[in-house]
Amino acid sequence: MSKCLDNSNITPDERKEILNREMEVLKMIGEKDTEIRKQEMALVCMAEKKDTEKKEFSGKTLGAASFVVLAVAGIGAAALGGKVDIKPLKRK
């Protein structure tokens, strides 16, 4: 549309109309860009939530599996007559 403004044969009213339409187009582009950014942010939030849920599930699964392994080891050692003395690890 801006190229139309280079034409010296258009009237001032036509120039004004062209500029108004360009402003409308730019406004629509801005609104669409804002909408796209909001959608992208929503997708990022959903991905982060899923990642957090996955990490929590993995942590719970690992904890349960560790408990089962220790329980089986303790029961096996007790069944074989061994002394079972499990001490929790000390963190520094």
N, CA, C and O atoms as a GROMACS GRO file, in nm:
protein
  368
    1MET      N    1   0.081  -0.118   0.000
    1MET     CA    2   0.000   0.000   0.000
    1MET      C    3   0.086   0.126   0.000
    1MET      O    4   0.049   0.226  -0.060
    2SER      N    5   0.200   0.120   0.067
    2SER     CA    6   0.286   0.238   0.074
    2SER      C    7   0.334   0.283  -0.062
    2SER      O    8   0.357   0.402  -0.084
    3LYS      N    9   0.349   0.191  -0.153
    3LYS     CA   10   0.393   0.227  -0.289
    3LYS      C   11   0.288   0.312  -0.358
    3LYS      O   12   0.320   0.394  -0.445
    4CYS      N   13   0.163   0.294  -0.320
    4CYS     CA   14   0.056   0.375  -0.378
    4CYS      C   15   0.075   0.523  -0.342
    4CYS      O   16   0.036   0.612  -0.418
    5LEU      N   17   0.135   0.548  -0.226
    5LEU     CA   18   0.157   0.686  -0.184
    5LEU      C   19   0.261   0.757  -0.270
    5LEU      O   20   0.264   0.880  -0.275
    6ASP      N   21   0.345   0.682  -0.338
    6ASP     CA   22   0.447   0.741  -0.426
    6ASP      C   23   0.385   0.799  -0.553
    6ASP      O   24   0.446   0.881  -0.621
    7ASN      N   25   0.264   0.756  -0.584
    7ASN     CA   26   0.194   0.804  -0.703
    7ASN      C   27   0.150   0.949  -0.681
    7ASN      O   28   0.079   0.978  -0.585
    8SER      N   29   0.194   1.038  -0.769
    8SER     CA   30   0.161   1.180  -0.753
    8SER      C   31   0.021   1.213  -0.802
    8SER      O   32  -0.024   1.327  -0.786
    9ASN      N   33  -0.049   1.120  -0.862
    9ASN     CA   34  -0.182   1.145  -0.917
    9ASN      C   35  -0.295   1.117  -0.818
    9ASN      O   36  -0.412   1.129  -0.854
   10ILE      N   37  -0.263   1.079  -0.696
   10ILE     CA   38  -0.371   1.049  -0.601
   10ILE      C   39  -0.406   1.174  -0.521
   10ILE      O   40  -0.321   1.261  -0.498
   11THR      N   41  -0.528   1.181  -0.480
   11THR     CA   42  -0.576   1.299  -0.407
   11THR      C   43  -0.539   1.287  -0.259
   11THR      O   44  -0.506   1.178  -0.212
   12PRO      N   45  -0.543   1.397  -0.187
   12PRO     CA   46  -0.515   1.393  -0.042
   12PRO      C   47  -0.610   1.299   0.033
   12PRO      O   48  -0.570   1.233   0.128
   13ASP      N   49  -0.736   1.293  -0.010
   13ASP     CA   50  -0.831   1.202   0.056
   13ASP      C   51  -0.792   1.056   0.032
   13ASP      O   52  -0.806   0.972   0.121
   14GLU      N   53  -0.745   1.026  -0.087
   14GLU     CA   54  -0.701   0.890  -0.118
   14GLU      C   55  -0.576   0.855  -0.036
   14GLU      O   56  -0.563   0.743   0.012
   15ARG      N   57  -0.486   0.952  -0.022
   15ARG     CA   58  -0.367   0.930   0.062
   15ARG      C   59  -0.408   0.898   0.206
   15ARG      O   60  -0.357   0.805   0.269
   16LYS      N   61  -0.503   0.977   0.255
   16LYS     CA   62  -0.551   0.957   0.392
   16LYS      C   63  -0.613   0.818   0.407
   16LYS      O   64  -0.589   0.750   0.507
   17GLU      N   65  -0.692   0.777   0.310
   17GLU     CA   66  -0.756   0.645   0.314
   17GLU      C   67  -0.651   0.533   0.312
   17GLU      O   68  -0.664   0.435   0.385
   18ILE      N   69  -0.550   0.549   0.230
   18ILE     CA   70  -0.443   0.449   0.222
   18ILE      C   71  -0.371   0.439   0.356
   18ILE      O   72  -0.344   0.329   0.405
   19LEU      N   73  -0.339   0.554   0.415
   19LEU     CA   74  -0.271   0.554   0.545
   19LEU      C   75  -0.359   0.492   0.653
   19LEU      O   76  -0.309   0.417   0.738
   20ASN      N   77  -0.488   0.522   0.651
   20ASN     CA   78  -0.580   0.462   0.750
   20ASN      C   79  -0.585   0.310   0.737
   20ASN      O   80  -0.585   0.238   0.836
   21ARG      N   81  -0.588   0.263   0.615
   21ARG     CA   82  -0.591   0.117   0.594
   21ARG      C   83  -0.460   0.052   0.637
   21ARG      O   84  -0.459  -0.057   0.693
   22GLU      N   85  -0.348   0.120   0.611
   22GLU     CA   86  -0.219   0.067   0.658
   22GLU      C   87  -0.217   0.058   0.810
   22GLU      O   88  -0.167  -0.039   0.867
   23MET      N   89  -0.272   0.160   0.877
   23MET     CA   90  -0.276   0.158   1.023
   23MET      C   91  -0.364   0.042   1.073
   23MET      O   92  -0.330  -0.023   1.172
   24GLU      N   93  -0.475   0.017   1.006
   24GLU     CA   94  -0.562  -0.095   1.044
   24GLU      C   95  -0.489  -0.228   1.029
   24GLU      O   96  -0.499  -0.314   1.116
   25VAL      N   97  -0.416  -0.243   0.920
   25VAL     CA   98  -0.342  -0.366   0.896
   25VAL      C   99  -0.234  -0.384   1.003
   25VAL      O  100  -0.217  -0.494   1.057
   26LEU      N  101  -0.162  -0.277   1.034
   26LEU     CA  102  -0.058  -0.285   1.136
   26LEU      C  103  -0.117  -0.318   1.272
   26LEU      O  104  -0.057  -0.392   1.350
   27LYS      N  105  -0.234  -0.263   1.303
   27LYS     CA  106  -0.301  -0.292   1.430
   27LYS      C  107  -0.339  -0.440   1.437
   27LYS      O  108  -0.320  -0.506   1.540
   28MET      N  109  -0.394  -0.493   1.326
   28MET     CA  110  -0.432  -0.635   1.323
   28MET      C  111  -0.309  -0.724   1.339
   28MET      O  112  -0.314  -0.826   1.407
   29ILE      N  113  -0.199  -0.685   1.277
   29ILE     CA  114  -0.075  -0.762   1.289
   29ILE      C  115  -0.028  -0.764   1.434
   29ILE      O  116   0.012  -0.868   1.485
   30GLY      N  117  -0.035  -0.648   1.499
   30GLY     CA  118   0.006  -0.639   1.640
   30GLY      C  119  -0.081  -0.726   1.729
   30GLY      O  120  -0.031  -0.793   1.819
   31GLU      N  121  -0.212  -0.724   1.705
   31GLU     CA  122  -0.304  -0.805   1.786
   31GLU      C  123  -0.277  -0.954   1.765
   31GLU      O  124  -0.279  -1.031   1.860
   32LYS      N  125  -0.254  -0.992   1.642
   32LYS     CA  126  -0.227  -1.134   1.612
   32LYS      C  127  -0.095  -1.177   1.677
   32LYS      O  128  -0.084  -1.289   1.729
   33ASP      N  129   0.004  -1.089   1.674
   33ASP     CA  130   0.133  -1.119   1.735
   33ASP      C  131   0.118  -1.140   1.886
   33ASP      O  132   0.177  -1.231   1.943
   34THR      N  133   0.038  -1.054   1.949
   34THR     CA  134   0.012  -1.068   2.092
   34THR      C  135  -0.057  -1.200   2.122
   34THR      O  136  -0.024  -1.268   2.219
   35GLU      N  137  -0.154  -1.237   2.039
   35GLU     CA  138  -0.225  -1.362   2.058
   35GLU      C  139  -0.131  -1.482   2.045
   35GLU      O  140  -0.138  -1.576   2.123
   36ILE      N  141  -0.042  -1.477   1.947
   36ILE     CA  142   0.054  -1.586   1.926
   36ILE      C  143   0.147  -1.598   2.046
   36ILE      O  144   0.177  -1.708   2.090
   37ARG      N  145   0.193  -1.484   2.097
   37ARG     CA  146   0.283  -1.488   2.215
   37ARG      C  147   0.213  -1.548   2.336
   37ARG      O  148   0.275  -1.624   2.411
   38LYS      N  149   0.085  -1.515   2.356
   38LYS     CA  150   0.011  -1.573   2.468
   38LYS      C  151  -0.001  -1.724   2.453
   38LYS      O  152   0.013  -1.798   2.550
   39GLN      N  153  -0.027  -1.770   2.330
   39GLN     CA  154  -0.037  -1.914   2.306
   39GLN      C  155   0.096  -1.983   2.331
   39GLN      O  156   0.100  -2.092   2.387
   40GLU      N  157   0.206  -1.919   2.289
   40GLU     CA  158   0.338  -1.977   2.312
   40GLU      C  159   0.368  -1.987   2.461
   40GLU      O  160   0.423  -2.088   2.506
   41MET      N  161   0.331  -1.884   2.538
   41MET     CA  162   0.354  -1.887   2.682
   41MET      C  163   0.272  -1.998   2.748
   41MET      O  164   0.320  -2.065   2.839
   42ALA      N  165   0.149  -2.017   2.702
   42ALA     CA  166   0.065  -2.124   2.756
   42ALA      C  167   0.126  -2.260   2.727
   42ALA      O  168   0.124  -2.348   2.813
   43LEU      N  169   0.181  -2.278   2.608
   43LEU     CA  170   0.246  -2.405   2.573
   43LEU      C  171   0.370  -2.429   2.659
   43LEU      O  172   0.395  -2.541   2.702
   44VAL      N  173   0.446  -2.324   2.683
   44VAL     CA  174   0.566  -2.336   2.768
   44VAL      C  175   0.526  -2.376   2.909
   44VAL      O  176   0.588  -2.463   2.970
   45CYS      N  177   0.422  -2.312   2.962
   45CYS     CA  178   0.375  -2.346   3.097
   45CYS      C  179   0.329  -2.490   3.106
   45CYS      O  180   0.359  -2.560   3.203
   46MET      N  181   0.256  -2.537   3.004
   46MET     CA  182   0.210  -2.677   3.004
   46MET      C  183   0.329  -2.773   2.998
   46MET      O  184   0.329  -2.875   3.066
   47ALA      N  185   0.428  -2.740   2.917
   47ALA     CA  186   0.546  -2.827   2.905
   47ALA      C  187   0.622  -2.832   3.037
   47ALA      O  188   0.667  -2.939   3.078
   48GLU      N  189   0.635  -2.718   3.104
   48GLU     CA  190   0.705  -2.716   3.232
   48GLU      C  191   0.630  -2.796   3.337
   48GLU      O  192   0.690  -2.866   3.419
   49LYS      N  193   0.496  -2.787   3.335
   49LYS     CA  194   0.415  -2.862   3.430
   49LYS      C  195   0.431  -3.012   3.407
   49LYS      O  196   0.448  -3.089   3.502
   50LYS      N  197   0.426  -3.054   3.281
   50LYS     CA  198   0.443  -3.195   3.248
   50LYS      C  199   0.580  -3.244   3.290
   50LYS      O  200   0.594  -3.356   3.342
   51ASP      N  201   0.684  -3.161   3.269
   51ASP     CA  202   0.820  -3.199   3.305
   51ASP      C  203   0.830  -3.217   3.457
   51ASP      O  204   0.894  -3.311   3.504
   52THR      N  205   0.768  -3.126   3.531
   52THR     CA  206   0.770  -3.136   3.677
   52THR      C  207   0.697  -3.261   3.724
   52THR      O  208   0.746  -3.332   3.812
   53GLU      N  209   0.582  -3.289   3.664
   53GLU     CA  210   0.507  -3.410   3.700
   53GLU      C  211   0.589  -3.535   3.670
   53GLU      O  212   0.589  -3.630   3.748
   54LYS      N  213   0.659  -3.535   3.558
   54LYS     CA  214   0.740  -3.651   3.520
   54LYS      C  215   0.854  -3.671   3.620
   54LYS      O  216   0.884  -3.784   3.658
   55LYS      N  217   0.918  -3.561   3.661
   55LYS     CA  218   1.027  -3.572   3.758
   55LYS      C  219   0.975  -3.623   3.892
   55LYS      O  220   1.040  -3.706   3.956
   56GLU      N  221   0.858  -3.574   3.935
   56GLU     CA  222   0.801  -3.621   4.061
   56GLU      C  223   0.769  -3.770   4.054
   56GLU      O  224   0.797  -3.845   4.148
   57PHE      N  225   0.710  -3.813   3.943
   57PHE     CA  226   0.677  -3.954   3.925
   57PHE      C  227   0.803  -4.039   3.926
   57PHE      O  228   0.806  -4.145   3.990
   58SER      N  229   0.907  -3.994   3.857
   58SER     CA  230   1.033  -4.069   3.852
   58SER      C  231   1.094  -4.079   3.992
   58SER      O  232   1.147  -4.183   4.030
   59GLY      N  233   1.088  -3.970   4.068
   59GLY     CA  234   1.142  -3.971   4.204
   59GLY      C  235   1.067  -4.067   4.294
   59GLY      O  236   1.128  -4.141   4.372
   60LYS      N  237   0.934  -4.067   4.284
   60LYS     CA  238   0.853  -4.159   4.366
   60LYS      C  239   0.878  -4.304   4.326
   60LYS      O  240   0.888  -4.392   4.412
   61THR      N  241   0.889  -4.328   4.196
   61THR     CA  242   0.915  -4.464   4.148
   61THR      C  243   1.051  -4.513   4.195
   61THR      O  244   1.064  -4.627   4.239
   62LEU      N  245   1.151  -4.427   4.186
   62LEU     CA  246   1.286  -4.464   4.231
   62LEU      C  247   1.287  -4.492   4.381
   62LEU      O  248   1.352  -4.587   4.426
   63GLY      N  249   1.216  -4.411   4.458
   63GLY     CA  250   1.209  -4.432   4.602
   63GLY      C  251   1.142  -4.565   4.637
   63GLY      O  252   1.190  -4.638   4.723
   64ALA      N  253   1.033  -4.595   4.568
   64ALA     CA  254   0.962  -4.721   4.593
   64ALA      C  255   1.048  -4.840   4.552
   64ALA      O  256   1.053  -4.941   4.623
   65ALA      N  257   1.116  -4.829   4.439
   65ALA     CA  258   1.201  -4.938   4.392
   65ALA      C  259   1.318  -4.960   4.490
   65ALA      O  260   1.354  -5.074   4.519
   66SER      N  261   1.375  -4.853   4.540
   66SER     CA  262   1.484  -4.864   4.637
   66SER      C  263   1.437  -4.933   4.765
   66SER      O  264   1.508  -5.018   4.819
   67PHE      N  265   1.318  -4.898   4.811
   67PHE     CA  266   1.263  -4.960   4.931
   67PHE      C  267   1.244  -5.110   4.910
   67PHE      O  268   1.277  -5.191   4.997
   68VAL      N  269   1.190  -5.146   4.794
   68VAL     CA  270   1.166  -5.288   4.764
   68VAL      C  271   1.297  -5.364   4.760
   68VAL      O  272   1.306  -5.474   4.815
   69VAL      N  273   1.399  -5.307   4.696
   69VAL     CA  274   1.530  -5.375   4.688
   69VAL      C  275   1.589  -5.394   4.827
   69VAL      O  276   1.640  -5.501   4.859
   70LEU      N  277   1.582  -5.289   4.910
   70LEU     CA  278   1.636  -5.302   5.047
   70LEU      C  279   1.557  -5.404   5.128
   70LEU      O  280   1.614  -5.481   5.205
   71ALA      N  281   1.425  -5.404   5.111
   71ALA     CA  282   1.342  -5.500   5.186
   71ALA      C  283   1.376  -5.643   5.145
   71ALA      O  284   1.390  -5.730   5.230
   72VAL      N  285   1.388  -5.666   5.015
   72VAL     CA  286   1.421  -5.801   4.966
   72VAL      C  287   1.560  -5.841   5.015
   72VAL      O  288   1.581  -5.955   5.055
   73ALA      N  289   1.654  -5.749   5.011
   73ALA     CA  290   1.789  -5.780   5.058
   73ALA      C  291   1.789  -5.812   5.208
   73ALA      O  292   1.856  -5.905   5.252
   74GLY      N  293   1.712  -5.734   5.284
   74GLY     CA  294   1.704  -5.758   5.429
   74GLY      C  295   1.638  -5.891   5.461
   74GLY      O  296   1.684  -5.966   5.547
   75ILE      N  297   1.530  -5.920   5.391
   75ILE     CA  298   1.460  -6.047   5.413
   75ILE      C  299   1.549  -6.164   5.373
   75ILE      O  300   1.554  -6.266   5.441
   76GLY      N  301   1.619  -6.149   5.260
   76GLY     CA  302   1.710  -6.256   5.215
   76GLY      C  303   1.823  -6.279   5.312
   76GLY      O  304   1.859  -6.393   5.342
   77ALA      N  305   1.880  -6.169   5.363
   77ALA     CA  306   1.989  -6.184   5.460
   77ALA      C  307   1.938  -6.247   5.590
   77ALA      O  308   2.006  -6.331   5.649
   78ALA      N  309   1.819  -6.206   5.634
   78ALA     CA  310   1.762  -6.262   5.758
   78ALA      C  311   1.732  -6.410   5.740
   78ALA      O  312   1.752  -6.490   5.831
   79ALA      N  313   1.683  -6.446   5.620
   79ALA     CA  314   1.651  -6.586   5.595
   79ALA      C  315   1.777  -6.671   5.594
   79ALA      O  316   1.773  -6.789   5.631
   80LEU      N  317   1.887  -6.613   5.552
   80LEU     CA  318   2.014  -6.687   5.548
   80LEU      C  319   2.088  -6.680   5.681
   80LEU      O  320   2.196  -6.738   5.694
   81GLY      N  321   2.032  -6.609   5.779
   81GLY     CA  322   2.091  -6.604   5.911
   81GLY      C  323   2.193  -6.493   5.926
   81GLY      O  324   2.270  -6.494   6.022
   82GLY      N  325   2.197  -6.400   5.837
   82GLY     CA  326   2.292  -6.289   5.847
   82GLY      C  327   2.238  -6.179   5.937
   82GLY      O  328   2.118  -6.170   5.963
   83LYS      N  329   2.329  -6.096   5.985
   83LYS     CA  330   2.291  -5.984   6.068
   83LYS      C  331   2.258  -5.866   5.978
   83LYS      O  332   2.339  -5.825   5.895
   84VAL      N  333   2.138  -5.812   5.994
   84VAL     CA  334   2.095  -5.699   5.911
   84VAL      C  335   2.098  -5.573   5.997
   84VAL      O  336   2.026  -5.564   6.097
   85ASP      N  337   2.180  -5.478   5.957
   85ASP     CA  338   2.191  -5.352   6.030
   85ASP      C  339   2.197  -5.240   5.925
   85ASP      O  340   2.305  -5.202   5.879
   86ILE      N  341   2.081  -5.190   5.888
   86ILE     CA  342   2.075  -5.086   5.785
   86ILE      C  343   2.073  -4.949   5.852
   86ILE      O  344   1.986  -4.918   5.934
   87LYS      N  345   2.171  -4.869   5.815
   87LYS     CA  346   2.180  -4.734   5.869
   87LYS      C  347   2.158  -4.635   5.755
   87LYS      O  348   2.214  -4.653   5.647
   88PRO      N  349   2.079  -4.533   5.779
   88PRO     CA  350   2.061  -4.433   5.674
   88PRO      C  351   2.189  -4.353   5.649
   88PRO      O  352   2.269  -4.333   5.740
   89LEU      N  353   2.207  -4.310   5.527
   89LEU     CA  354   2.324  -4.230   5.493
   89LEU      C  355   2.317  -4.094   5.558
   89LEU      O  356   2.210  -4.034   5.567
   90LYS      N  357   2.430  -4.046   5.604
   90LYS     CA  358   2.435  -3.913   5.664
   90LYS      C  359   2.476  -3.813   5.558
   90LYS      O  360   2.574  -3.833   5.486
   91ARG      N  361   2.402  -3.707   5.549
   91ARG     CA  362   2.434  -3.602   5.451
   91ARG      C  363   2.516  -3.493   5.520
   91ARG      O  364   2.492  -3.457   5.635
   92LYS      N  365   2.610  -3.445   5.446
   92LYS     CA  366   2.696  -3.339   5.503
   92LYS      C  367   2.643  -3.202   5.471
   92LYS      O  368   2.702  -3.102   5.510
   0.00000   0.00000   0.00000
